[in-house]
Amino acid sequence: QVQLVESGGGLVQPGGSLRLSCAASGSIFSLYVMGWHRQGPGKQRELVATITSSGSTHYADSVKGRFTISRDNAKNTVYLQMNSLQPEDTAVYYCNAKRLLPTSTVYDYWGQGTQVTVSS
């Protein structure tokens, strides 16, 4: 019931910045916890950051202090501002929407991903 489309990826040099956007449609955006995950070459997908409907955030230690997640419920959009990018940040970045119901049902939706490459 939720469709997610990421944008904003690209090629940057070490130390550069990118801002990723994730546009959501098809359901009530404000009910979902939104997050960003990434999967680098030869690596497992890992959590990067999450943000609740009220704005509470969580970051992976590897990106804390460099990345900022935010959301605009009126625009049904979540963002990931990435600063001080390093080659280790190279990955496909995926937008995620998750909702846990009292019935123990979990709704978990993913976008198709956007490539971020950090290289000299």
CORSULSUL-V671943 format. One record per pair of residues at least 24 apart in sequence whose C-alpha atoms are under 7 Angstrom apart, sorted by the first residue. I is the first residue (numbers start at 0). J is the second residue. Records with the same first field share a line. If there is no record, write none. Layout:
I=J ; J
This chain:
0=25 ; 26
1=25 ; 26 ; 108
3=94 ; 109 ; 110
4=110 ; 111
5=94 ; 110 ; 112 ; 113
6=113
8=113 ; 114 ; 115
9=114 ; 115 ; 116
10=115 ; 116 ; 117
11=116 ; 117 ; 118
12=117 ; 118 ; 119
13=83 ; 84 ; 85 ; 86 ; 117 ; 118 ; 119
14=83 ; 84 ; 85
15=82 ; 83 ; 84
16=81 ; 82 ; 83 ; 84
17=80 ; 81 ; 82
18=78 ; 79 ; 80 ; 81
19=78 ; 79 ; 80
20=76 ; 77 ; 78 ; 79
21=76 ; 77 ; 78 ; 94
22=75 ; 76 ; 77
23=75 ; 76
28=72 ; 75
29=72
30=98
31=96 ; 97 ; 98
32=96 ; 97 ; 98
33=95 ; 96 ; 97
34=94 ; 95 ; 96
35=92 ; 93 ; 94 ; 95
36=92 ; 93 ; 94
37=90 ; 91 ; 92 ; 93
38=90 ; 91 ; 92
39=89 ; 90 ; 91
40=90
84=117
85=117
86=117 ; 118
88=117
89=115 ; 116 ; 117
90=114 ; 115 ; 116
91=115
